[in-house]
Amino acid sequence: LADGYDDDICFVVGADNLYGMENWINIEGILSEFKIIVLGRNGINIKEVINNCHILKKYQSSFIIFEEFKMDISSTGFRESFDQNLVNKNVFKYIIENDLYRGENDV
């Protein structure tokens, strides 16, 4: 784990997912119980997006921000390509074994 972080369960999202996050089902419950790791994407000012949304701002301590994240990767890109090189081999194995990213049946 990264220095300074314990073994809490976290959600990892690209900065573009902050837009509309206030509409997620049970977003306040999610934000009150979990950390959200936000990876920089497309030059989005993450702190500005959080501060401009009442619910996100209320739970701003739930966010761990990596503004300088430079890898061009997304779950959408992985689902479309299923390229093993985009994820750790253990993550890929877990995805296969648990039948994740099932296409149109994906939940």
Biopython code that builds the backbone (N, CA, C, O; Angstrom):
import numpy as np
from Bio.PDB.StructureBuilder import StructureBuilder

atoms = [
    (1, "LEU", "N", (0.840, -1.195, 0.000)),
    (1, "LEU", "CA", (0.000, 0.000, 0.000)),
    (1, "LEU", "C", (0.873, 1.241, 0.000)),
    (1, "LEU", "O", (2.020, 1.218, 0.447)),
    (2, "ALA", "N", (0.309, 2.323, -0.510)),
    (2, "ALA", "CA", (1.046, 3.577, -0.552)),
    (2, "ALA", "C", (1.321, 4.065, 0.866)),
    (2, "ALA", "O", (0.518, 3.840, 1.771)),
    (3, "ASP", "N", (2.447, 4.727, 1.056)),
    (3, "ASP", "CA", (2.786, 5.263, 2.368)),
    (3, "ASP", "C", (1.669, 6.163, 2.873)),
    (3, "ASP", "O", (1.155, 7.003, 2.135)),
    (4, "GLY", "N", (1.299, 5.982, 4.129)),
    (4, "GLY", "CA", (0.296, 6.840, 4.740)),
    (4, "GLY", "C", (-1.127, 6.351, 4.594)),
    (4, "GLY", "O", (-2.046, 6.992, 5.104)),
    (5, "TYR", "N", (-1.340, 5.227, 3.909)),
    (5, "TYR", "CA", (-2.694, 4.705, 3.718)),
    (5, "TYR", "C", (-2.782, 3.331, 4.345)),
    (5, "TYR", "O", (-1.867, 2.518, 4.216)),
    (6, "ASP", "N", (-3.888, 3.074, 5.026)),
    (6, "ASP", "CA", (-4.055, 1.758, 5.637)),
    (6, "ASP", "C", (-4.769, 0.841, 4.661)),
    (6, "ASP", "O", (-4.832, 1.131, 3.467)),
    (7, "ASP", "N", (-5.299, -0.247, 5.151)),
    (7, "ASP", "CA", (-5.889, -1.246, 4.269)),
    (7, "ASP", "C", (-7.405, -1.116, 4.136)),
    (7, "ASP", "O", (-8.104, -2.119, 3.988)),
    (8, "ASP", "N", (-7.920, 0.123, 4.189)),
    (8, "ASP", "CA", (-9.343, 0.356, 3.962)),
    (8, "ASP", "C", (-9.727, -0.061, 2.552)),
    (8, "ASP", "O", (-8.904, -0.058, 1.637)),
    (9, "ILE", "N", (-10.995, -0.420, 2.399)),
    (9, "ILE", "CA", (-11.527, -0.677, 1.062)),
    (9, "ILE", "C", (-11.812, 0.675, 0.421)),
    (9, "ILE", "O", (-12.415, 1.552, 1.040)),
    (10, "CYS", "N", (-11.379, 0.834, -0.808)),
    (10, "CYS", "CA", (-11.551, 2.099, -1.520)),
    (10, "CYS", "C", (-12.155, 1.848, -2.892)),
    (10, "CYS", "O", (-12.014, 0.768, -3.465)),
    (11, "PHE", "N", (-12.827, 2.867, -3.402)),
    (11, "PHE", "CA", (-13.262, 2.878, -4.794)),
    (11, "PHE", "C", (-12.210, 3.661, -5.564)),
    (11, "PHE", "O", (-11.678, 4.647, -5.053)),
    (12, "VAL", "N", (-11.906, 3.241, -6.772)),
    (12, "VAL", "CA", (-10.973, 3.971, -7.626)),
    (12, "VAL", "C", (-11.753, 4.443, -8.841)),
    (12, "VAL", "O", (-12.388, 3.646, -9.531)),
    (13, "VAL", "N", (-11.701, 5.756, -9.099)),
    (13, "VAL", "CA", (-12.420, 6.319, -10.236)),
    (13, "VAL", "C", (-11.531, 7.327, -10.951)),
    (13, "VAL", "O", (-10.657, 7.949, -10.347)),
    (14, "GLY", "N", (-11.769, 7.474, -12.231)),
    (14, "GLY", "CA", (-11.142, 8.556, -12.974)),
    (14, "GLY", "C", (-11.872, 9.847, -12.643)),
    (14, "GLY", "O", (-13.054, 9.827, -12.298)),
    (15, "ALA", "N", (-11.178, 10.958, -12.745)),
    (15, "ALA", "CA", (-11.750, 12.255, -12.383)),
    (15, "ALA", "C", (-13.053, 12.549, -13.126)),
    (15, "ALA", "O", (-13.929, 13.226, -12.587)),
    (16, "ASP", "N", (-13.190, 12.054, -14.344)),
    (16, "ASP", "CA", (-14.411, 12.293, -15.110)),
    (16, "ASP", "C", (-15.632, 11.661, -14.449)),
    (16, "ASP", "O", (-16.758, 12.082, -14.715)),
    (17, "ASN", "N", (-15.434, 10.666, -13.601)),
    (17, "ASN", "CA", (-16.555, 10.037, -12.906)),
    (17, "ASN", "C", (-17.119, 10.896, -11.782)),
    (17, "ASN", "O", (-18.190, 10.598, -11.253)),
    (18, "LEU", "N", (-16.411, 11.956, -11.414)),
    (18, "LEU", "CA", (-16.934, 12.865, -10.390)),
    (18, "LEU", "C", (-18.178, 13.590, -10.901)),
    (18, "LEU", "O", (-19.082, 13.918, -10.133)),
    (19, "TYR", "N", (-18.207, 13.834, -12.212)),
    (19, "TYR", "CA", (-19.385, 14.482, -12.794)),
    (19, "TYR", "C", (-20.541, 13.494, -12.724)),
    (19, "TYR", "O", (-20.468, 12.410, -13.302)),
    (20, "GLY", "N", (-21.575, 13.852, -12.041)),
    (20, "GLY", "CA", (-22.740, 12.990, -11.909)),
    (20, "GLY", "C", (-22.664, 12.034, -10.732)),
    (20, "GLY", "O", (-23.610, 11.286, -10.486)),
    (21, "MET", "N", (-21.558, 12.042, -10.001)),
    (21, "MET", "CA", (-21.433, 11.130, -8.865)),
    (21, "MET", "C", (-22.528, 11.374, -7.834)),
    (21, "MET", "O", (-22.949, 10.446, -7.144)),
    (22, "GLU", "N", (-22.989, 12.613, -7.725)),
    (22, "GLU", "CA", (-24.055, 12.916, -6.754)),
    (22, "GLU", "C", (-25.345, 12.165, -7.075)),
    (22, "GLU", "O", (-26.237, 12.084, -6.230)),
    (23, "ASN", "N", (-25.455, 11.618, -8.280)),
    (23, "ASN", "CA", (-26.639, 10.856, -8.681)),
    (23, "ASN", "C", (-26.493, 9.349, -8.453)),
    (23, "ASN", "O", (-27.430, 8.594, -8.712)),
    (24, "TRP", "N", (-25.335, 8.909, -7.972)),
    (24, "TRP", "CA", (-25.140, 7.486, -7.698)),
    (24, "TRP", "C", (-26.120, 7.064, -6.609)),
    (24, "TRP", "O", (-26.440, 7.846, -5.714)),
    (25, "ILE", "N", (-26.592, 5.830, -6.692)),
    (25, "ILE", "CA", (-27.476, 5.290, -5.663)),
    (25, "ILE", "C", (-26.702, 5.220, -4.347)),
    (25, "ILE", "O", (-25.591, 4.692, -4.298)),
    (26, "ASN", "N", (-27.298, 5.754, -3.287)),
    (26, "ASN", "CA", (-26.716, 5.750, -1.942)),
    (26, "ASN", "C", (-25.334, 6.399, -1.879)),
    (26, "ASN", "O", (-24.457, 5.931, -1.153)),
    (27, "ILE", "N", (-25.142, 7.485, -2.645)),
    (27, "ILE", "CA", (-23.823, 8.122, -2.682)),
    (27, "ILE", "C", (-23.376, 8.601, -1.310)),
    (27, "ILE", "O", (-22.193, 8.507, -0.985)),
    (28, "GLU", "N", (-24.298, 9.113, -0.496)),
    (28, "GLU", "CA", (-23.876, 9.577, 0.824)),
    (28, "GLU", "C", (-23.420, 8.420, 1.699)),
    (28, "GLU", "O", (-22.472, 8.567, 2.471)),
    (29, "GLY", "N", (-24.072, 7.283, 1.592)),
    (29, "GLY", "CA", (-23.636, 6.097, 2.328)),
    (29, "GLY", "C", (-22.263, 5.639, 1.871)),
    (29, "GLY", "O", (-21.419, 5.271, 2.689)),
    (30, "ILE", "N", (-22.040, 5.661, 0.568)),
    (30, "ILE", "CA", (-20.743, 5.265, 0.012)),
    (30, "ILE", "C", (-19.658, 6.212, 0.508)),
    (30, "ILE", "O", (-18.611, 5.776, 0.989)),
    (31, "LEU", "N", (-19.918, 7.517, 0.387)),
    (31, "LEU", "CA", (-18.910, 8.499, 0.770)),
    (31, "LEU", "C", (-18.647, 8.521, 2.272)),
    (31, "LEU", "O", (-17.547, 8.870, 2.701)),
    (32, "SER", "N", (-19.635, 8.155, 3.065)),
    (32, "SER", "CA", (-19.436, 8.167, 4.517)),
    (32, "SER", "C", (-18.694, 6.925, 5.007)),
    (32, "SER", "O", (-18.126, 6.936, 6.099)),
    (33, "GLU", "N", (-18.694, 5.856, 4.213)),
    (33, "GLU", "CA", (-18.063, 4.609, 4.652)),
    (33, "GLU", "C", (-16.766, 4.249, 3.946)),
    (33, "GLU", "O", (-15.964, 3.481, 4.476)),
    (34, "PHE", "N", (-16.553, 4.795, 2.759)),
    (34, "PHE", "CA", (-15.397, 4.394, 1.961)),
    (34, "PHE", "C", (-14.597, 5.599, 1.496)),
    (34, "PHE", "O", (-15.118, 6.708, 1.384)),
    (35, "LYS", "N", (-13.329, 5.361, 1.231)),
    (35, "LYS", "CA", (-12.476, 6.348, 0.585)),
    (35, "LYS", "C", (-12.655, 6.197, -0.922)),
    (35, "LYS", "O", (-12.874, 5.095, -1.426)),
    (36, "ILE", "N", (-12.559, 7.299, -1.621)),
    (36, "ILE", "CA", (-12.637, 7.312, -3.076)),
    (36, "ILE", "C", (-11.290, 7.812, -3.588)),
    (36, "ILE", "O", (-10.912, 8.958, -3.346)),
    (37, "ILE", "N", (-10.576, 6.951, -4.289)),
    (37, "ILE", "CA", (-9.310, 7.354, -4.903)),
    (37, "ILE", "C", (-9.649, 7.920, -6.273)),
    (37, "ILE", "O", (-10.234, 7.234, -7.111)),
    (38, "VAL", "N", (-9.278, 9.173, -6.492)),
    (38, "VAL", "CA", (-9.602, 9.844, -7.749)),
    (38, "VAL", "C", (-8.314, 10.049, -8.535)),
    (38, "VAL", "O", (-7.376, 10.693, -8.065)),
    (39, "LEU", "N", (-8.286, 9.489, -9.742)),
    (39, "LEU", "CA", (-7.126, 9.600, -10.610)),
    (39, "LEU", "C", (-7.344, 10.706, -11.629)),
    (39, "LEU", "O", (-8.390, 10.777, -12.275)),
    (40, "GLY", "N", (-6.341, 11.569, -11.765)),
    (40, "GLY", "CA", (-6.434, 12.670, -12.718)),
    (40, "GLY", "C", (-6.685, 12.164, -14.128)),
    (40, "GLY", "O", (-6.145, 11.140, -14.544)),
    (41, "ARG", "N", (-7.514, 12.902, -14.852)),
    (41, "ARG", "CA", (-7.827, 12.533, -16.223)),
    (41, "ARG", "C", (-8.224, 13.781, -16.993)),
    (41, "ARG", "O", (-8.988, 14.611, -16.500)),
    (42, "ASN", "N", (-7.702, 13.907, -18.199)),
    (42, "ASN", "CA", (-8.090, 14.965, -19.138)),
    (42, "ASN", "C", (-7.950, 16.374, -18.562)),
    (42, "ASN", "O", (-8.714, 17.266, -18.930)),
    (43, "GLY", "N", (-6.997, 16.585, -17.675)),
    (43, "GLY", "CA", (-6.759, 17.915, -17.124)),
    (43, "GLY", "C", (-7.872, 18.440, -16.229)),
    (43, "GLY", "O", (-7.944, 19.644, -15.986)),
    (44, "ILE", "N", (-8.731, 17.573, -15.738)),
    (44, "ILE", "CA", (-9.846, 17.989, -14.886)),
    (44, "ILE", "C", (-9.300, 18.471, -13.546)),
    (44, "ILE", "O", (-8.453, 17.815, -12.940)),
    (45, "ASN", "N", (-9.788, 19.621, -13.089)),
    (45, "ASN", "CA", (-9.419, 20.149, -11.788)),
    (45, "ASN", "C", (-10.289, 19.451, -10.739)),
    (45, "ASN", "O", (-11.421, 19.862, -10.484)),
    (46, "ILE", "N", (-9.752, 18.408, -10.147)),
    (46, "ILE", "CA", (-10.510, 17.536, -9.256)),
    (46, "ILE", "C", (-11.060, 18.297, -8.057)),
    (46, "ILE", "O", (-12.235, 18.156, -7.720)),
    (47, "LYS", "N", (-10.228, 19.096, -7.416)),
    (47, "LYS", "CA", (-10.672, 19.834, -6.228)),
    (47, "LYS", "C", (-11.803, 20.799, -6.578)),
    (47, "LYS", "O", (-12.728, 20.985, -5.787)),
    (48, "GLU", "N", (-11.733, 21.400, -7.736)),
    (48, "GLU", "CA", (-12.790, 22.321, -8.170)),
    (48, "GLU", "C", (-14.112, 21.573, -8.372)),
    (48, "GLU", "O", (-15.164, 22.049, -7.947)),
    (49, "VAL", "N", (-14.061, 20.420, -9.011)),
    (49, "VAL", "CA", (-15.276, 19.630, -9.235)),
    (49, "VAL", "C", (-15.890, 19.229, -7.894)),
    (49, "VAL", "O", (-17.103, 19.334, -7.713)),
    (50, "ILE", "N", (-15.070, 18.776, -6.963)),
    (50, "ILE", "CA", (-15.566, 18.386, -5.642)),
    (50, "ILE", "C", (-16.183, 19.582, -4.927)),
    (50, "ILE", "O", (-17.262, 19.467, -4.345)),
    (51, "ASN", "N", (-15.512, 20.724, -4.964)),
    (51, "ASN", "CA", (-16.007, 21.917, -4.270)),
    (51, "ASN", "C", (-17.265, 22.505, -4.890)),
    (51, "ASN", "O", (-17.999, 23.234, -4.222)),
    (52, "ASN", "N", (-17.526, 22.201, -6.152)),
    (52, "ASN", "CA", (-18.715, 22.731, -6.833)),
    (52, "ASN", "C", (-19.937, 21.827, -6.695)),
    (52, "ASN", "O", (-20.997, 22.140, -7.236)),
    (53, "CYS", "N", (-19.807, 20.728, -5.992)),
    (53, "CYS", "CA", (-20.927, 19.813, -5.783)),
    (53, "CYS", "C", (-21.167, 19.682, -4.287)),
    (53, "CYS", "O", (-20.282, 19.247, -3.550)),
    (54, "HIS", "N", (-22.350, 20.053, -3.839)),
    (54, "HIS", "CA", (-22.658, 20.081, -2.402)),
    (54, "HIS", "C", (-22.359, 18.752, -1.706)),
    (54, "HIS", "O", (-21.711, 18.741, -0.660)),
    (55, "ILE", "N", (-22.816, 17.648, -2.263)),
    (55, "ILE", "CA", (-22.619, 16.342, -1.615)),
    (55, "ILE", "C", (-21.142, 15.956, -1.597)),
    (55, "ILE", "O", (-20.641, 15.487, -0.575)),
    (56, "LEU", "N", (-20.441, 16.145, -2.710)),
    (56, "LEU", "CA", (-19.031, 15.789, -2.753)),
    (56, "LEU", "C", (-18.230, 16.664, -1.798)),
    (56, "LEU", "O", (-17.328, 16.181, -1.113)),
    (57, "LYS", "N", (-18.560, 17.943, -1.754)),
    (57, "LYS", "CA", (-17.865, 18.864, -0.859)),
    (57, "LYS", "C", (-18.089, 18.469, 0.598)),
    (57, "LYS", "O", (-17.169, 18.539, 1.412)),
    (58, "LYS", "N", (-19.305, 18.056, 0.923)),
    (58, "LYS", "CA", (-19.645, 17.636, 2.293)),
    (58, "LYS", "C", (-18.745, 16.476, 2.743)),
    (58, "LYS", "O", (-18.399, 16.380, 3.920)),
    (59, "TYR", "N", (-18.372, 15.607, 1.814)),
    (59, "TYR", "CA", (-17.558, 14.427, 2.125)),
    (59, "TYR", "C", (-16.151, 14.525, 1.531)),
    (59, "TYR", "O", (-15.535, 13.505, 1.223)),
    (60, "GLN", "N", (-15.648, 15.739, 1.371)),
    (60, "GLN", "CA", (-14.358, 15.906, 0.709)),
    (60, "GLN", "C", (-13.213, 15.157, 1.398)),
    (60, "GLN", "O", (-12.212, 14.834, 0.757)),
    (61, "SER", "N", (-13.353, 14.882, 2.688)),
    (61, "SER", "CA", (-12.307, 14.117, 3.380)),
    (61, "SER", "C", (-12.297, 12.645, 2.946)),
    (61, "SER", "O", (-11.366, 11.914, 3.281)),
    (62, "SER", "N", (-13.308, 12.210, 2.214)),
    (62, "SER", "CA", (-13.369, 10.833, 1.717)),
    (62, "SER", "C", (-12.531, 10.629, 0.467)),
    (62, "SER", "O", (-12.323, 9.492, 0.042)),
    (63, "PHE", "N", (-12.043, 11.718, -0.132)),
    (63, "PHE", "CA", (-11.334, 11.634, -1.401)),
    (63, "PHE", "C", (-9.824, 11.627, -1.214)),
    (63, "PHE", "O", (-9.272, 12.442, -0.475)),
    (64, "ILE", "N", (-9.170, 10.700, -1.890)),
    (64, "ILE", "CA", (-7.713, 10.657, -1.990)),
    (64, "ILE", "C", (-7.424, 10.993, -3.450)),
    (64, "ILE", "O", (-7.814, 10.252, -4.352)),
    (65, "ILE", "N", (-6.748, 12.097, -3.673)),
    (65, "ILE", "CA", (-6.603, 12.625, -5.031)),
    (65, "ILE", "C", (-5.190, 12.421, -5.562)),
    (65, "ILE", "O", (-4.201, 12.755, -4.910)),
    (66, "PHE", "N", (-5.130, 11.862, -6.767)),
    (66, "PHE", "CA", (-3.878, 11.721, -7.501)),
    (66, "PHE", "C", (-4.019, 12.534, -8.791)),
    (66, "PHE", "O", (-4.242, 11.987, -9.871)),
    (67, "GLU", "N", (-3.883, 13.840, -8.647)),
    (67, "GLU", "CA", (-4.073, 14.782, -9.752)),
    (67, "GLU", "C", (-3.100, 14.504, -10.901)),
    (67, "GLU", "O", (-3.455, 14.686, -12.066)),
    (68, "GLU", "N", (-1.898, 14.074, -10.590)),
    (68, "GLU", "CA", (-0.852, 13.904, -11.606)),
    (68, "GLU", "C", (-0.840, 12.520, -12.253)),
    (68, "GLU", "O", (0.120, 12.179, -12.943)),
    (69, "PHE", "N", (-1.870, 11.729, -12.049)),
    (69, "PHE", "CA", (-1.938, 10.404, -12.649)),
    (69, "PHE", "C", (-1.930, 10.547, -14.165)),
    (69, "PHE", "O", (-2.766, 11.262, -14.719)),
    (70, "LYS", "N", (-1.003, 9.880, -14.846)),
    (70, "LYS", "CA", (-0.823, 10.100, -16.286)),
    (70, "LYS", "C", (-1.093, 8.888, -17.158)),
    (70, "LYS", "O", (-0.954, 8.976, -18.378)),
    (71, "MET", "N", (-1.475, 7.751, -16.572)),
    (71, "MET", "CA", (-1.716, 6.573, -17.405)),
    (71, "MET", "C", (-3.058, 6.695, -18.120)),
    (71, "MET", "O", (-4.052, 7.122, -17.532)),
    (72, "ASP", "N", (-3.072, 6.320, -19.374)),
    (72, "ASP", "CA", (-4.299, 6.354, -20.156)),
    (72, "ASP", "C", (-4.993, 4.989, -20.040)),
    (72, "ASP", "O", (-4.877, 4.138, -20.921)),
    (73, "ILE", "N", (-5.709, 4.811, -18.941)),
    (73, "ILE", "CA", (-6.402, 3.543, -18.695)),
    (73, "ILE", "C", (-7.754, 3.842, -18.076)),
    (73, "ILE", "O", (-7.907, 4.795, -17.312)),
    (74, "SER", "N", (-8.717, 3.028, -18.411)),
    (74, "SER", "CA", (-10.051, 3.164, -17.829)),
    (74, "SER", "C", (-10.710, 1.797, -17.816)),
    (74, "SER", "O", (-10.349, 0.918, -18.599)),
    (75, "SER", "N", (-11.672, 1.621, -16.929)),
    (75, "SER", "CA", (-12.387, 0.347, -16.906)),
    (75, "SER", "C", (-13.136, 0.139, -18.213)),
    (75, "SER", "O", (-13.260, -0.990, -18.687)),
    (76, "THR", "N", (-13.638, 1.226, -18.798)),
    (76, "THR", "CA", (-14.333, 1.129, -20.085)),
    (76, "THR", "C", (-13.379, 0.605, -21.150)),
    (76, "THR", "O", (-13.733, -0.280, -21.929)),
    (77, "GLY", "N", (-12.169, 1.155, -21.182)),
    (77, "GLY", "CA", (-11.173, 0.699, -22.149)),
    (77, "GLY", "C", (-10.834, -0.762, -21.962)),
    (77, "GLY", "O", (-10.666, -1.497, -22.935)),
    (78, "PHE", "N", (-10.731, -1.189, -20.703)),
    (78, "PHE", "CA", (-10.444, -2.597, -20.443)),
    (78, "PHE", "C", (-11.606, -3.476, -20.871)),
    (78, "PHE", "O", (-11.398, -4.503, -21.517)),
    (79, "ARG", "N", (-12.831, -3.087, -20.517)),
    (79, "ARG", "CA", (-14.009, -3.897, -20.882)),
    (79, "ARG", "C", (-14.111, -4.061, -22.391)),
    (79, "ARG", "O", (-14.510, -5.117, -22.882)),
    (80, "GLU", "N", (-13.747, -3.007, -23.127)),
    (80, "GLU", "CA", (-13.852, -3.062, -24.585)),
    (80, "GLU", "C", (-12.761, -3.927, -25.211)),
    (80, "GLU", "O", (-12.998, -4.563, -26.238)),
    (81, "SER", "N", (-11.575, -3.962, -24.612)),
    (81, "SER", "CA", (-10.455, -4.682, -25.223)),
    (81, "SER", "C", (-10.093, -5.995, -24.541)),
    (81, "SER", "O", (-9.558, -6.901, -25.181)),
    (82, "PHE", "N", (-10.382, -6.104, -23.248)),
    (82, "PHE", "CA", (-9.979, -7.238, -22.422)),
    (82, "PHE", "C", (-8.479, -7.496, -22.557)),
    (82, "PHE", "O", (-8.031, -8.641, -22.492)),
    (83, "ASP", "N", (-7.713, -6.431, -22.743)),
    (83, "ASP", "CA", (-6.262, -6.504, -22.908)),
    (83, "ASP", "C", (-5.607, -6.796, -21.558)),
    (83, "ASP", "O", (-5.640, -5.953, -20.661)),
    (84, "GLN", "N", (-5.019, -7.971, -21.406)),
    (84, "GLN", "CA", (-4.377, -8.387, -20.159)),
    (84, "GLN", "C", (-3.261, -7.446, -19.734)),
    (84, "GLN", "O", (-2.930, -7.371, -18.550)),
    (85, "ASN", "N", (-2.682, -6.734, -20.680)),
    (85, "ASN", "CA", (-1.575, -5.834, -20.376)),
    (85, "ASN", "C", (-2.023, -4.569, -19.646)),
    (85, "ASN", "O", (-1.190, -3.807, -19.156)),
    (86, "LEU", "N", (-3.317, -4.349, -19.574)),
    (86, "LEU", "CA", (-3.824, -3.149, -18.911)),
    (86, "LEU", "C", (-4.004, -3.314, -17.410)),
    (86, "LEU", "O", (-4.183, -2.332, -16.690)),
    (87, "VAL", "N", (-3.956, -4.557, -16.936)),
    (87, "VAL", "CA", (-4.156, -4.811, -15.510)),
    (87, "VAL", "C", (-3.112, -5.809, -15.004)),
    (87, "VAL", "O", (-2.509, -6.544, -15.786)),
    (88, "ASN", "N", (-2.915, -5.821, -13.713)),
    (88, "ASN", "CA", (-2.043, -6.776, -13.051)),
    (88, "ASN", "C", (-2.548, -8.189, -13.344)),
    (88, "ASN", "O", (-3.755, -8.397, -13.466)),
    (89, "LYS", "N", (-1.640, -9.163, -13.459)),
    (89, "LYS", "CA", (-2.051, -10.529, -13.807)),
    (89, "LYS", "C", (-3.008, -11.121, -12.776)),
    (89, "LYS", "O", (-3.897, -11.891, -13.142)),
    (90, "ASN", "N", (-2.850, -10.784, -11.504)),
    (90, "ASN", "CA", (-3.765, -11.289, -10.478)),
    (90, "ASN", "C", (-5.149, -10.656, -10.604)),
    (90, "ASN", "O", (-6.163, -11.304, -10.345)),
    (91, "VAL", "N", (-5.181, -9.399, -11.000)),
    (91, "VAL", "CA", (-6.460, -8.726, -11.225)),
    (91, "VAL", "C", (-7.166, -9.372, -12.412)),
    (91, "VAL", "O", (-8.367, -9.635, -12.357)),
    (92, "PHE", "N", (-6.420, -9.628, -13.482)),
    (92, "PHE", "CA", (-7.003, -10.268, -14.657)),
    (92, "PHE", "C", (-7.561, -11.647, -14.299)),
    (92, "PHE", "O", (-8.664, -12.002, -14.716)),
    (93, "LYS", "N", (-6.805, -12.415, -13.534)),
    (93, "LYS", "CA", (-7.250, -13.740, -13.099)),
    (93, "LYS", "C", (-8.544, -13.629, -12.292)),
    (93, "LYS", "O", (-9.468, -14.419, -12.487)),
    (94, "TYR", "N", (-8.611, -12.662, -11.398)),
    (94, "TYR", "CA", (-9.805, -12.459, -10.579)),
    (94, "TYR", "C", (-11.013, -12.115, -11.456)),
    (94, "TYR", "O", (-12.112, -12.621, -11.230)),
    (95, "ILE", "N", (-10.807, -11.263, -12.446)),
    (95, "ILE", "CA", (-11.885, -10.865, -13.355)),
    (95, "ILE", "C", (-12.423, -12.082, -14.096)),
    (95, "ILE", "O", (-13.636, -12.253, -14.213)),
    (96, "ILE", "N", (-11.537, -12.918, -14.591)),
    (96, "ILE", "CA", (-11.941, -14.112, -15.331)),
    (96, "ILE", "C", (-12.656, -15.098, -14.408)),
    (96, "ILE", "O", (-13.734, -15.593, -14.738)),
    (97, "GLU", "N", (-12.055, -15.381, -13.254)),
    (97, "GLU", "CA", (-12.627, -16.363, -12.329)),
    (97, "GLU", "C", (-13.991, -15.956, -11.786)),
    (97, "GLU", "O", (-14.820, -16.808, -11.467)),
    (98, "ASN", "N", (-14.219, -14.652, -11.685)),
    (98, "ASN", "CA", (-15.478, -14.167, -11.114)),
    (98, "ASN", "C", (-16.452, -13.667, -12.174)),
    (98, "ASN", "O", (-17.470, -13.053, -11.856)),
    (99, "ASP", "N", (-16.125, -13.938, -13.441)),
    (99, "ASP", "CA", (-17.012, -13.607, -14.561)),
    (99, "ASP", "C", (-17.431, -12.139, -14.552)),
    (99, "ASP", "O", (-18.595, -11.809, -14.782)),
    (100, "LEU", "N", (-16.454, -11.258, -14.280)),
    (100, "LEU", "CA", (-16.733, -9.830, -14.284)),
    (100, "LEU", "C", (-16.703, -9.303, -15.719)),
    (100, "LEU", "O", (-16.164, -9.954, -16.615)),
    (101, "TYR", "N", (-17.270, -8.150, -15.925)),
    (101, "TYR", "CA", (-17.295, -7.508, -17.249)),
    (101, "TYR", "C", (-17.906, -8.437, -18.283)),
    (101, "TYR", "O", (-17.273, -8.785, -19.280)),
    (102, "ARG", "N", (-19.130, -8.829, -18.033)),
    (102, "ARG", "CA", (-19.823, -9.806, -18.870)),
    (102, "ARG", "C", (-20.469, -9.202, -20.108)),
    (102, "ARG", "O", (-21.293, -9.861, -20.743)),
    (103, "GLY", "N", (-20.131, -7.995, -20.466)),
    (103, "GLY", "CA", (-20.737, -7.388, -21.639)),
    (103, "GLY", "C", (-22.058, -6.730, -21.309)),
    (103, "GLY", "O", (-22.145, -5.977, -20.339)),
    (104, "GLU", "N", (-23.081, -6.993, -22.087)),
    (104, "GLU", "CA", (-24.377, -6.339, -21.911)),
    (104, "GLU", "C", (-25.041, -6.717, -20.595)),
    (104, "GLU", "O", (-25.898, -5.978, -20.112)),
    (105, "ASN", "N", (-24.670, -7.848, -20.004)),
    (105, "ASN", "CA", (-25.237, -8.256, -18.721)),
    (105, "ASN", "C", (-24.499, -7.642, -17.541)),
    (105, "ASN", "O", (-24.862, -7.876, -16.388)),
    (106, "ASP", "N", (-23.454, -6.851, -17.828)),
    (106, "ASP", "CA", (-22.662, -6.205, -16.791)),
    (106, "ASP", "C", (-23.556, -5.337, -15.920)),
    (106, "ASP", "O", (-24.398, -4.599, -16.433)),
    (107, "VAL", "N", (-23.381, -5.419, -14.620)),
    (107, "VAL", "CA", (-24.204, -4.638, -13.701)),
    (107, "VAL", "C", (-23.384, -3.553, -13.082)),
    (107, "VAL", "O", (-23.894, -2.779, -12.272)),
]
sb = StructureBuilder()
sb.init_structure("model")
sb.init_model(0)
sb.init_chain("A")
sb.init_seg("    ")
for serial, (resi, resn, name, xyz) in enumerate(atoms, 1):
    if name == "N":
        sb.init_residue(resn, " ", resi, " ")
    sb.init_atom(name, np.array(xyz, "f"), 0.0, 1.0, " ", f" {name:<3s}", serial, name[0])
structure = sb.get_structure()
